[in-house]
Amino acid sequence: FQKYRGTRWTYRMKAADTNGNSVESNSISFQVDGVGDSASDFGGGGTDNDAVDKAPPAPSSSYSDSRPIPQSTVQDSDWPYDGPIQSATGRILFEFTGTSTFVCTGTVVDDGSRTNGRSVIVTAAHCAYSDVMKEFAKLAVFIPDQVSTRGEKSDFDCGNDRYGCWYLSFAVVERGWVENSFPANVQYDYAYYVVTDSPSTHSKGYSSGLTSTLDKDVTPMSIDFSTNQINDHTVALGYSADKDPDFRYCSMDADTISGVPWYANLWLSYCGMSGGASGGPWIRDMTREGTGTVVSVNSWGFSDKVGMAGPVFRTGSGSFAECLYDKALKADDPGSEGGIIVNC
C-alpha cells in the first residue's frame, strides 16, 4: 500500500452461511497514510520512488450503489458512504470582530451552471451573520471534505486537505435574521456564501488536477424548495466540533417543534450532533452513493437533551430560502461590507 499513500479506499464485508443466508456490512472508508512493519512505526516505510503521483489509479472512493441508505434511526455516527455529499460538504471557519475562530458546516449546492463565475454554499444564517454583533463574518474559509485531512483537526493549513480551502467572497442573509435576535429569528436561520471562481480564492490541497473552481472540483448537491419534509426520512450531516475532524450524521423521520409560539421548525428528535454541525445539510432521498437533495440545514438544539431543528425551506410554506438562493446566484460582490441583506 505504500505507493497508495494519501488515497482513500472503501470496502465492505459479506458473511454467508450454507443455507444461502447472507448479510453485508455498511461500506467502510479509510485513508492510506503509510505502511509499517514489525520493526517500524506505521507510516515509516517506502522510498521517494513510491510517490503517490507515480501510483496507478486507486479504486473509486465510493461504493456504486444507488439504493437508499437504510431507513433506520441513527443518533450520531460517522458517515460511512463517501460520495458527492462528503466532497460537497465541508467545514466553515470564520470570525467576527474581536472574536476567536468559530466553526460551522456548509454544502456546495447546484447553481445551474459551472461557468457562471461563482459557486454557492448553503449554511445557517448564524454561520454568516451575528445577530448579536450585527455584522457579517470575517475571514471565512470553506474546507470541503474536511474528514479527509492529513492533519489532526480543522485548521487553516489548506495544504493538508484533499481539495484545499476556498476563501469565501460574501454572504447573503434575510432581513428577518438581521433585524431580530435568537430565538425570535429562527425561521430565517439559512444563508448562502458565494465564492468567486478564481485561483485567487483557492489555496490548493494535496489532490492533483484541481481547477480552483469549487463547483467543478466537487460535485454540488441538488437543493429543493418545494418539499414538505414532515414525516419523511431525513439525513442530517455536519462537522460537530467535539468530533473534529469526523464527518457525522443522524437519520430519522422528520417531525416539527415550536421553539417560539409562532413558528414550527422541522425537528429530528433523536439527533445527537452538536455545535459545529450548524449549517450542515438535511438530505432527502439519500442513497448509498452519497447523492440526495438538500431540504434544510442544522439550526439549533437544546443544551440538555438531543434533537436538531432546521428551518423550513418550502416556499409554499412561507420560507424565503428560495428567494435568498436566487439573490445569491446573481448578486454582485459588495466588497468590504462582507455580505448582502435581502428583503424577500
C-alpha positions in Angstrom: 0.0 0.0 0.0 3.0 2.4 0.3 2.5 3.6 -3.3 -1.1 4.5 -2.5 -0.2 6.9 0.3 -2.7 9.8 0.6 -5.5 7.9 -1.3 -8.9 6.8 0.2 -10.4 3.3 -0.2 -13.7 1.7 0.6 -14.5 -1.9 1.5 -17.5 -4.0 2.6 -17.7 -7.3 4.4 -20.2 -10.0 3.5 -20.9 -13.1 5.5 -22.9 -16.1 4.2 -24.0 -19.5 5.6 -24.5 -22.8 3.9 -28.3 -22.2 3.7 -27.8 -19.2 1.4 -28.5 -16.5 4.0 -26.1 -13.5 3.9 -25.6 -10.2 5.5 -23.5 -7.3 4.2 -21.9 -4.5 6.3 -22.0 -0.8 5.5 -19.2 0.5 3.4 -16.1 1.4 5.5 -13.8 4.1 4.1 -10.2 4.6 5.1 -7.1 6.6 4.0 -3.7 5.1 3.4 -1.2 7.2 5.4 1.7 4.8 5.1 2.9 1.2 5.7 4.7 -0.2 8.7 6.2 -3.4 9.8 7.2 -5.2 13.0 10.4 -3.0 13.2 9.0 0.4 12.4 6.2 2.8 13.2 3.2 2.9 10.9 3.8 5.4 8.1 7.6 5.0 8.1 8.0 2.5 5.2 8.8 3.1 1.5 11.0 5.4 -0.5 10.6 8.5 -2.6 10.2 6.2 -5.6 6.8 5.2 -4.3 5.3 8.7 -4.6 1.6 8.9 -5.0 1.7 10.6 -8.3 3.5 7.6 -9.8 1.0 5.1 -8.5 -1.8 3.5 -10.6 -5.3 5.0 -10.1 -6.8 3.9 -6.8 -10.3 2.4 -6.7 -13.3 4.7 -6.6 -13.8 6.2 -3.2 -17.5 5.5 -3.2 -19.2 2.1 -3.5 -21.6 2.3 -6.5 -24.9 1.6 -5.0 -28.0 3.8 -5.8 -30.2 2.2 -3.2 -31.5 4.4 -0.4 -29.5 4.2 2.8 -31.2 2.1 5.5 -34.3 3.9 6.7 -33.3 3.4 10.4 -32.8 5.8 13.2 -29.2 6.9 13.7 -28.5 9.3 16.5 -24.9 10.3 15.8 -22.4 8.3 13.8 -19.5 8.7 11.3 -20.8 9.0 7.7 -19.9 5.6 6.1 -20.7 6.1 2.4 -18.4 8.9 1.0 -19.8 10.1 -2.3 -20.8 13.7 -3.5 -22.3 14.6 -0.1 -18.9 14.1 1.5 -17.0 16.2 -1.1 -19.6 18.9 -1.3 -20.0 19.3 2.5 -17.2 21.0 4.5 -16.0 22.9 7.5 -16.5 26.7 7.6 -14.1 28.7 9.7 -14.9 32.3 10.4 -14.5 35.2 12.9 -16.4 38.3 14.0 -14.7 41.5 15.2 -12.5 40.7 18.2 -13.6 37.1 18.5 -11.7 33.8 18.2 -12.4 31.4 15.3 -15.9 29.9 15.0 -16.8 26.6 13.2 -19.8 25.7 11.2 -20.7 23.4 8.3 -21.8 24.3 4.7 -22.6 22.5 1.5 -21.9 23.4 -2.1 -25.3 23.4 -4.0 -26.1 23.3 -7.7 -26.4 26.9 -9.0 -27.4 25.9 -12.5 -24.0 26.5 -14.1 -20.4 25.7 -13.6 -19.3 28.5 -15.8 -21.1 31.5 -14.2 -18.1 32.7 -12.3 -19.3 31.7 -8.9 -20.0 28.7 -6.6 -22.7 28.8 -3.9 -22.7 27.2 -0.4 -25.8 26.8 1.8 -25.4 27.1 5.5 -27.1 28.6 8.6 -27.5 32.4 8.9 -25.8 32.4 12.3 -22.7 31.0 10.5 -22.6 34.1 8.3 -24.0 37.0 10.3 -24.0 37.7 14.0 -27.5 38.7 15.2 -25.8 39.9 18.4 -22.9 42.0 17.0 -24.9 42.9 13.9 -22.1 42.2 11.4 -21.1 39.7 8.7 -18.5 37.1 9.3 -14.9 37.9 8.5 -12.1 35.8 7.1 -14.5 33.0 6.2 -12.9 29.9 4.8 -14.6 26.7 3.4 -12.8 23.4 3.6 -14.7 20.7 1.7 -14.3 17.0 2.7 -12.6 18.1 5.9 -12.7 14.5 7.2 -10.0 13.6 4.6 -7.5 16.0 6.2 -4.0 14.7 6.8 -3.9 16.9 9.9 -5.3 16.1 13.3 -8.2 18.6 13.2 -9.7 21.6 11.4 -7.1 24.3 10.8 -6.1 26.9 8.3 -3.4 24.7 6.7 -5.1 24.2 3.4 -2.3 22.0 2.0 -3.2 19.1 4.3 -6.8 18.9 3.0 -7.8 17.0 -0.1 -9.3 19.9 -2.0 -7.6 22.7 -0.1 -9.6 25.8 1.1 -11.7 28.4 -0.6 -11.8 32.0 0.8 -15.5 33.0 0.8 -16.3 36.2 -1.1 -19.5 37.3 0.6 -22.7 36.1 2.3 -26.4 36.6 1.6 -28.9 36.7 4.6 -32.5 37.6 5.0 -33.5 40.8 6.7 -35.6 38.9 9.2 -32.5 37.3 10.6 -30.7 40.6 10.9 -33.4 42.7 12.5 -34.2 40.2 15.2 -32.2 38.1 17.7 -32.3 34.4 18.6 -34.8 32.8 19.1 -37.2 35.3 17.5 -35.4 34.9 14.2 -35.1 31.1 14.0 -37.4 30.9 10.9 -34.7 32.8 8.9 -31.7 30.7 10.0 -30.5 30.0 6.5 -27.9 31.8 4.4 -25.6 31.4 1.4 -22.0 32.1 0.9 -20.8 33.0 -2.6 -17.2 32.3 -3.7 -15.8 33.8 -6.8 -14.4 31.3 -9.2 -10.8 32.4 -9.4 -7.4 31.0 -8.5 -7.1 33.9 -6.0 -9.9 32.5 -3.8 -8.4 29.0 -3.7 -5.5 27.5 -1.7 -4.8 24.1 -3.2 -4.8 20.9 -1.2 -2.9 17.6 -1.7 -5.1 16.3 -4.6 -3.7 16.8 -8.1 -5.7 18.1 -11.0 -7.7 20.7 -9.1 -9.2 23.5 -11.2 -9.7 26.1 -8.4 -13.4 26.3 -9.3 -15.2 24.9 -6.3 -18.3 23.5 -8.1 -16.0 21.8 -10.6 -13.7 20.3 -8.1 -16.6 18.9 -6.0 -20.0 17.7 -7.1 -22.7 20.2 -6.0 -25.8 18.8 -4.3 -29.3 19.5 -5.6 -31.4 21.8 -3.5 -35.2 21.8 -3.3 -37.7 24.4 -2.1 -41.0 22.5 -2.7 -40.8 19.6 -0.3 -42.9 19.1 2.8 -40.4 17.1 4.7 -42.6 16.3 7.7 -42.7 12.5 8.4 -40.2 11.8 5.7 -36.9 10.0 6.4 -34.2 12.6 6.6 -30.4 12.5 6.9 -28.7 15.4 8.6 -24.9 15.8 8.4 -22.2 18.0 9.8 -18.8 18.6 11.4 -19.5 18.6 15.2 -16.7 20.4 17.0 -16.4 17.8 19.6 -15.8 15.1 17.0 -13.4 17.2 14.8 -12.5 16.3 12.1 -15.0 13.5 11.7 -17.9 13.8 9.3 -21.0 12.9 11.3 -24.7 12.2 10.5 -28.0 11.3 12.1 -31.1 9.9 10.3 -34.7 9.6 11.2 -38.2 10.7 10.2 -38.6 14.5 10.5 -41.2 16.0 12.8 -41.9 19.6 13.9 -41.2 21.6 17.1 -42.2 25.1 18.1 -39.3 26.8 19.8 -41.3 30.0 19.6 -45.1 30.1 19.5 -45.5 31.5 16.0 -43.2 29.1 14.1 -42.8 25.4 13.6 -39.3 24.3 12.9 -38.5 20.9 11.3 -37.2 18.6 14.0 -35.1 15.5 14.3 -35.9 14.4 17.8 -33.0 11.9 18.4 -30.2 13.7 16.5 -27.1 13.9 18.7 -24.9 16.1 16.6 -23.6 19.2 18.4 -22.0 22.7 17.9 -20.0 23.0 14.7 -22.6 20.9 12.8 -24.7 24.1 12.4 -25.4 24.8 8.7 -24.9 21.2 7.7 -27.4 19.8 5.2 -30.6 17.9 5.7 -30.9 15.5 2.8 -34.0 13.8 1.2 -33.7 10.6 -0.7 -30.1 9.9 0.4 -28.5 7.0 -1.4 -25.5 4.8 -0.6 -23.7 6.6 -3.4 -23.9 9.8 -1.3 -26.4 11.5 -3.5 -29.7 13.3 -2.5 -31.3 16.7 -2.2 -30.8 19.4 0.3 -34.1 20.4 2.0 -32.9 22.3 5.2 -29.9 22.9 7.4 -28.9 22.2 11.0 -30.0 25.3 13.0 -30.4 24.8 16.8 -30.9 22.3 19.6 -31.3 22.2 23.3 -28.3 22.2 25.7 -29.7 19.5 28.0 -31.1 16.9 25.5 -30.6 15.6 22.0 -32.5 16.9 19.0 -31.8 19.1 16.0 -34.0 21.8 14.5 -33.9 23.0 10.9 -35.7 25.9 9.2 -38.4 25.2 6.6 -37.1 25.7 3.0 -40.5 25.1 1.3 -41.6 28.3 -0.4 -45.2 27.3 -0.3 -45.0 27.3 3.5 -43.8 30.9 3.6 -40.0 30.3 3.6 -37.7 32.9 1.9 -34.9 30.3 1.4 -35.6 30.2 -2.3 -35.7 34.0 -2.7 -32.4 34.2 -0.9 -30.9 31.5 -3.1 -32.0 33.4 -6.3 -30.2 36.5 -4.9 -27.0 34.5 -4.3 -27.0 33.4 -7.9 -27.0 37.0 -9.2 -25.7 39.4 -6.6 -22.6 41.4 -7.2 -19.8 41.2 -4.6 -20.3 44.0 -2.1 -16.6 44.1 -1.2 -15.6 45.1 2.3 -19.2 45.0 3.6 -18.9 41.3 3.6 -22.4 40.4 2.7 -25.9 41.4 1.4 -29.0 41.8 3.5 -32.1 40.8 1.4 -35.7 41.9 2.0 -37.5 39.0 0.4 
